[in-house]
């Protein structure tokens, strides 16, 4: 169709593997273009929070979809506990949703209510 913009989506595949000693074997698969490396000898590792979020988005058929309108895990008033970072173990209440995957959590620190901006992946339901 001449003169028209045609949009095609191609699947993008990522393979996550825990066999660190065998990562070179992935090059034997057809259409593998490369491995994301942190240096010349070692493949990069994803932070556990990223892996957890990918698993949450996985459909029963194994496909991970990235919708522009992603469902938020917590809403205002939700009780949450911090599971990653320097404030691990603290509990609070979601004050408001921020852009992307961030939320403002109201924590009780040293007897004062303090608002802290955190990523949703750093939180779990209390």
MODELLER restraints for C-alpha pairs under 7 A, 6 or more apart:
rsr = mdl.restraints
at = mdl.atoms
rsr.add(forms.Gaussian(group=physical.xy_distance, feature=features.Distance(at['CA:35:A'], at['CA:43:A']), mean=6.72, stdev=0.5))
rsr.add(forms.Gaussian(group=physical.xy_distance, feature=features.Distance(at['CA:36:A'], at['CA:43:A']), mean=5.93, stdev=0.5))
rsr.add(forms.Gaussian(group=physical.xy_distance, feature=features.Distance(at['CA:36:A'], at['CA:44:A']), mean=5.83, stdev=0.5))
rsr.add(forms.Gaussian(group=physical.xy_distance, feature=features.Distance(at['CA:37:A'], at['CA:43:A']), mean=4.16, stdev=0.5))
rsr.add(forms.Gaussian(group=physical.xy_distance, feature=features.Distance(at['CA:37:A'], at['CA:44:A']), mean=4.85, stdev=0.5))
rsr.add(forms.Gaussian(group=physical.xy_distance, feature=features.Distance(at['CA:38:A'], at['CA:44:A']), mean=4.75, stdev=0.5))
rsr.add(forms.Gaussian(group=physical.xy_distance, feature=features.Distance(at['CA:49:A'], at['CA:121:A']), mean=5.75, stdev=0.5))
rsr.add(forms.Gaussian(group=physical.xy_distance, feature=features.Distance(at['CA:53:A'], at['CA:121:A']), mean=6.85, stdev=0.5))
rsr.add(forms.Gaussian(group=physical.xy_distance, feature=features.Distance(at['CA:54:A'], at['CA:64:A']), mean=6.95, stdev=0.5))
rsr.add(forms.Gaussian(group=physical.xy_distance, feature=features.Distance(at['CA:57:A'], at['CA:64:A']), mean=5.56, stdev=0.5))
rsr.add(forms.Gaussian(group=physical.xy_distance, feature=features.Distance(at['CA:57:A'], at['CA:65:A']), mean=6.55, stdev=0.5))
rsr.add(forms.Gaussian(group=physical.xy_distance, feature=features.Distance(at['CA:58:A'], at['CA:64:A']), mean=4.43, stdev=0.5))
rsr.add(forms.Gaussian(group=physical.xy_distance, feature=features.Distance(at['CA:75:A'], at['CA:94:A']), mean=6.65, stdev=0.5))
rsr.add(forms.Gaussian(group=physical.xy_distance, feature=features.Distance(at['CA:75:A'], at['CA:97:A']), mean=6.98, stdev=0.5))
rsr.add(forms.Gaussian(group=physical.xy_distance, feature=features.Distance(at['CA:76:A'], at['CA:94:A']), mean=4.93, stdev=0.5))
rsr.add(forms.Gaussian(group=physical.xy_distance, feature=features.Distance(at['CA:76:A'], at['CA:95:A']), mean=5.23, stdev=0.5))
rsr.add(forms.Gaussian(group=physical.xy_distance, feature=features.Distance(at['CA:76:A'], at['CA:96:A']), mean=5.22, stdev=0.5))
rsr.add(forms.Gaussian(group=physical.xy_distance, feature=features.Distance(at['CA:76:A'], at['CA:97:A']), mean=6.94, stdev=0.5))
rsr.add(forms.Gaussian(group=physical.xy_distance, feature=features.Distance(at['CA:77:A'], at['CA:93:A']), mean=5.63, stdev=0.5))
rsr.add(forms.Gaussian(group=physical.xy_distance, feature=features.Distance(at['CA:77:A'], at['CA:94:A']), mean=5.17, stdev=0.5))
rsr.add(forms.Gaussian(group=physical.xy_distance, feature=features.Distance(at['CA:77:A'], at['CA:95:A']), mean=6.23, stdev=0.5))
rsr.add(forms.Gaussian(group=physical.xy_distance, feature=features.Distance(at['CA:78:A'], at['CA:93:A']), mean=5.55, stdev=0.5))
rsr.add(forms.Gaussian(group=physical.xy_distance, feature=features.Distance(at['CA:78:A'], at['CA:94:A']), mean=5.34, stdev=0.5))
rsr.add(forms.Gaussian(group=physical.xy_distance, feature=features.Distance(at['CA:79:A'], at['CA:92:A']), mean=5.87, stdev=0.5))
rsr.add(forms.Gaussian(group=physical.xy_distance, feature=features.Distance(at['CA:79:A'], at['CA:93:A']), mean=4.61, stdev=0.5))
rsr.add(forms.Gaussian(group=physical.xy_distance, feature=features.Distance(at['CA:79:A'], at['CA:94:A']), mean=6.53, stdev=0.5))
rsr.add(forms.Gaussian(group=physical.xy_distance, feature=features.Distance(at['CA:79:A'], at['CA:125:A']), mean=6.19, stdev=0.5))
rsr.add(forms.Gaussian(group=physical.xy_distance, feature=features.Distance(at['CA:79:A'], at['CA:126:A']), mean=5.36, stdev=0.5))
rsr.add(forms.Gaussian(group=physical.xy_distance, feature=features.Distance(at['CA:80:A'], at['CA:91:A']), mean=5.71, stdev=0.5))
rsr.add(forms.Gaussian(group=physical.xy_distance, feature=features.Distance(at['CA:80:A'], at['CA:92:A']), mean=5.53, stdev=0.5))
rsr.add(forms.Gaussian(group=physical.xy_distance, feature=features.Distance(at['CA:80:A'], at['CA:93:A']), mean=5.95, stdev=0.5))
rsr.add(forms.Gaussian(group=physical.xy_distance, feature=features.Distance(at['CA:80:A'], at['CA:123:A']), mean=6.19, stdev=0.5))
rsr.add(forms.Gaussian(group=physical.xy_distance, feature=features.Distance(at['CA:80:A'], at['CA:124:A']), mean=5.56, stdev=0.5))
rsr.add(forms.Gaussian(group=physical.xy_distance, feature=features.Distance(at['CA:80:A'], at['CA:125:A']), mean=4.52, stdev=0.5))
rsr.add(forms.Gaussian(group=physical.xy_distance, feature=features.Distance(at['CA:80:A'], at['CA:126:A']), mean=4.54, stdev=0.5))
rsr.add(forms.Gaussian(group=physical.xy_distance, feature=features.Distance(at['CA:81:A'], at['CA:89:A']), mean=6.27, stdev=0.5))
rsr.add(forms.Gaussian(group=physical.xy_distance, feature=features.Distance(at['CA:81:A'], at['CA:90:A']), mean=5.79, stdev=0.5))
rsr.add(forms.Gaussian(group=physical.xy_distance, feature=features.Distance(at['CA:81:A'], at['CA:91:A']), mean=4.27, stdev=0.5))
rsr.add(forms.Gaussian(group=physical.xy_distance, feature=features.Distance(at['CA:81:A'], at['CA:92:A']), mean=6.40, stdev=0.5))
rsr.add(forms.Gaussian(group=physical.xy_distance, feature=features.Distance(at['CA:81:A'], at['CA:123:A']), mean=5.63, stdev=0.5))
rsr.add(forms.Gaussian(group=physical.xy_distance, feature=features.Distance(at['CA:81:A'], at['CA:124:A']), mean=5.31, stdev=0.5))
rsr.add(forms.Gaussian(group=physical.xy_distance, feature=features.Distance(at['CA:81:A'], at['CA:125:A']), mean=6.07, stdev=0.5))
rsr.add(forms.Gaussian(group=physical.xy_distance, feature=features.Distance(at['CA:81:A'], at['CA:126:A']), mean=5.24, stdev=0.5))
rsr.add(forms.Gaussian(group=physical.xy_distance, feature=features.Distance(at['CA:82:A'], at['CA:88:A']), mean=4.93, stdev=0.5))
rsr.add(forms.Gaussian(group=physical.xy_distance, feature=features.Distance(at['CA:82:A'], at['CA:89:A']), mean=5.44, stdev=0.5))
rsr.add(forms.Gaussian(group=physical.xy_distance, feature=features.Distance(at['CA:82:A'], at['CA:90:A']), mean=5.56, stdev=0.5))
rsr.add(forms.Gaussian(group=physical.xy_distance, feature=features.Distance(at['CA:82:A'], at['CA:91:A']), mean=6.28, stdev=0.5))
rsr.add(forms.Gaussian(group=physical.xy_distance, feature=features.Distance(at['CA:82:A'], at['CA:122:A']), mean=5.86, stdev=0.5))
rsr.add(forms.Gaussian(group=physical.xy_distance, feature=features.Distance(at['CA:82:A'], at['CA:123:A']), mean=4.66, stdev=0.5))
rsr.add(forms.Gaussian(group=physical.xy_distance, feature=features.Distance(at['CA:82:A'], at['CA:124:A']), mean=6.41, stdev=0.5))
rsr.add(forms.Gaussian(group=physical.xy_distance, feature=features.Distance(at['CA:83:A'], at['CA:89:A']), mean=6.23, stdev=0.5))
rsr.add(forms.Gaussian(group=physical.xy_distance, feature=features.Distance(at['CA:83:A'], at['CA:122:A']), mean=5.50, stdev=0.5))
rsr.add(forms.Gaussian(group=physical.xy_distance, feature=features.Distance(at['CA:83:A'], at['CA:123:A']), mean=5.50, stdev=0.5))
rsr.add(forms.Gaussian(group=physical.xy_distance, feature=features.Distance(at['CA:83:A'], at['CA:124:A']), mean=6.47, stdev=0.5))
rsr.add(forms.Gaussian(group=physical.xy_distance, feature=features.Distance(at['CA:84:A'], at['CA:122:A']), mean=5.05, stdev=0.5))
rsr.add(forms.Gaussian(group=physical.xy_distance, feature=features.Distance(at['CA:91:A'], at['CA:107:A']), mean=6.64, stdev=0.5))
rsr.add(forms.Gaussian(group=physical.xy_distance, feature=features.Distance(at['CA:92:A'], at['CA:105:A']), mean=6.08, stdev=0.5))
rsr.add(forms.Gaussian(group=physical.xy_distance, feature=features.Distance(at['CA:92:A'], at['CA:106:A']), mean=5.41, stdev=0.5))
rsr.add(forms.Gaussian(group=physical.xy_distance, feature=features.Distance(at['CA:92:A'], at['CA:107:A']), mean=4.69, stdev=0.5))
rsr.add(forms.Gaussian(group=physical.xy_distance, feature=features.Distance(at['CA:93:A'], at['CA:105:A']), mean=5.48, stdev=0.5))
rsr.add(forms.Gaussian(group=physical.xy_distance, feature=features.Distance(at['CA:93:A'], at['CA:106:A']), mean=5.25, stdev=0.5))
rsr.add(forms.Gaussian(group=physical.xy_distance, feature=features.Distance(at['CA:93:A'], at['CA:107:A']), mean=6.93, stdev=0.5))
rsr.add(forms.Gaussian(group=physical.xy_distance, feature=features.Distance(at['CA:94:A'], at['CA:103:A']), mean=6.78, stdev=0.5))
rsr.add(forms.Gaussian(group=physical.xy_distance, feature=features.Distance(at['CA:94:A'], at['CA:104:A']), mean=5.96, stdev=0.5))
rsr.add(forms.Gaussian(group=physical.xy_distance, feature=features.Distance(at['CA:94:A'], at['CA:105:A']), mean=4.39, stdev=0.5))
rsr.add(forms.Gaussian(group=physical.xy_distance, feature=features.Distance(at['CA:94:A'], at['CA:106:A']), mean=6.21, stdev=0.5))
rsr.add(forms.Gaussian(group=physical.xy_distance, feature=features.Distance(at['CA:95:A'], at['CA:104:A']), mean=5.38, stdev=0.5))
rsr.add(forms.Gaussian(group=physical.xy_distance, feature=features.Distance(at['CA:95:A'], at['CA:105:A']), mean=5.25, stdev=0.5))
rsr.add(forms.Gaussian(group=physical.xy_distance, feature=features.Distance(at['CA:95:A'], at['CA:106:A']), mean=5.88, stdev=0.5))
rsr.add(forms.Gaussian(group=physical.xy_distance, feature=features.Distance(at['CA:96:A'], at['CA:103:A']), mean=5.92, stdev=0.5))
rsr.add(forms.Gaussian(group=physical.xy_distance, feature=features.Distance(at['CA:96:A'], at['CA:104:A']), mean=5.30, stdev=0.5))
rsr.add(forms.Gaussian(group=physical.xy_distance, feature=features.Distance(at['CA:97:A'], at['CA:103:A']), mean=4.54, stdev=0.5))
rsr.add(forms.Gaussian(group=physical.xy_distance, feature=features.Distance(at['CA:97:A'], at['CA:104:A']), mean=6.34, stdev=0.5))
rsr.add(forms.Gaussian(group=physical.xy_distance, feature=features.Distance(at['CA:98:A'], at['CA:104:A']), mean=6.87, stdev=0.5))
rsr.add(forms.Gaussian(group=physical.xy_distance, feature=features.Distance(at['CA:101:A'], at['CA:119:A']), mean=5.59, stdev=0.5))
rsr.add(forms.Gaussian(group=physical.xy_distance, feature=features.Distance(at['CA:101:A'], at['CA:120:A']), mean=5.58, stdev=0.5))
rsr.add(forms.Gaussian(group=physical.xy_distance, feature=features.Distance(at['CA:102:A'], at['CA:117:A']), mean=6.67, stdev=0.5))
rsr.add(forms.Gaussian(group=physical.xy_distance, feature=features.Distance(at['CA:102:A'], at['CA:118:A']), mean=5.48, stdev=0.5))
rsr.add(forms.Gaussian(group=physical.xy_distance, feature=features.Distance(at['CA:102:A'], at['CA:119:A']), mean=4.30, stdev=0.5))
rsr.add(forms.Gaussian(group=physical.xy_distance, feature=features.Distance(at['CA:102:A'], at['CA:120:A']), mean=5.69, stdev=0.5))
rsr.add(forms.Gaussian(group=physical.xy_distance, feature=features.Distance(at['CA:103:A'], at['CA:117:A']), mean=5.77, stdev=0.5))
rsr.add(forms.Gaussian(group=physical.xy_distance, feature=features.Distance(at['CA:103:A'], at['CA:118:A']), mean=5.55, stdev=0.5))
rsr.add(forms.Gaussian(group=physical.xy_distance, feature=features.Distance(at['CA:103:A'], at['CA:119:A']), mean=6.20, stdev=0.5))
rsr.add(forms.Gaussian(group=physical.xy_distance, feature=features.Distance(at['CA:103:A'], at['CA:120:A']), mean=6.49, stdev=0.5))
rsr.add(forms.Gaussian(group=physical.xy_distance, feature=features.Distance(at['CA:104:A'], at['CA:115:A']), mean=6.16, stdev=0.5))
rsr.add(forms.Gaussian(group=physical.xy_distance, feature=features.Distance(at['CA:104:A'], at['CA:116:A']), mean=5.47, stdev=0.5))
rsr.add(forms.Gaussian(group=physical.xy_distance, feature=features.Distance(at['CA:104:A'], at['CA:117:A']), mean=4.50, stdev=0.5))
rsr.add(forms.Gaussian(group=physical.xy_distance, feature=features.Distance(at['CA:104:A'], at['CA:118:A']), mean=6.29, stdev=0.5))
rsr.add(forms.Gaussian(group=physical.xy_distance, feature=features.Distance(at['CA:105:A'], at['CA:115:A']), mean=5.55, stdev=0.5))
rsr.add(forms.Gaussian(group=physical.xy_distance, feature=features.Distance(at['CA:105:A'], at['CA:116:A']), mean=5.26, stdev=0.5))
rsr.add(forms.Gaussian(group=physical.xy_distance, feature=features.Distance(at['CA:105:A'], at['CA:117:A']), mean=6.34, stdev=0.5))
rsr.add(forms.Gaussian(group=physical.xy_distance, feature=features.Distance(at['CA:106:A'], at['CA:113:A']), mean=6.32, stdev=0.5))
rsr.add(forms.Gaussian(group=physical.xy_distance, feature=features.Distance(at['CA:106:A'], at['CA:114:A']), mean=5.54, stdev=0.5))
rsr.add(forms.Gaussian(group=physical.xy_distance, feature=features.Distance(at['CA:106:A'], at['CA:115:A']), mean=4.53, stdev=0.5))
rsr.add(forms.Gaussian(group=physical.xy_distance, feature=features.Distance(at['CA:106:A'], at['CA:116:A']), mean=6.39, stdev=0.5))
rsr.add(forms.Gaussian(group=physical.xy_distance, feature=features.Distance(at['CA:107:A'], at['CA:113:A']), mean=5.61, stdev=0.5))
rsr.add(forms.Gaussian(group=physical.xy_distance, feature=features.Distance(at['CA:107:A'], at['CA:114:A']), mean=5.21, stdev=0.5))
rsr.add(forms.Gaussian(group=physical.xy_distance, feature=features.Distance(at['CA:107:A'], at['CA:115:A']), mean=6.25, stdev=0.5))
rsr.add(forms.Gaussian(group=physical.xy_distance, feature=features.Distance(at['CA:108:A'], at['CA:114:A']), mean=6.22, stdev=0.5))
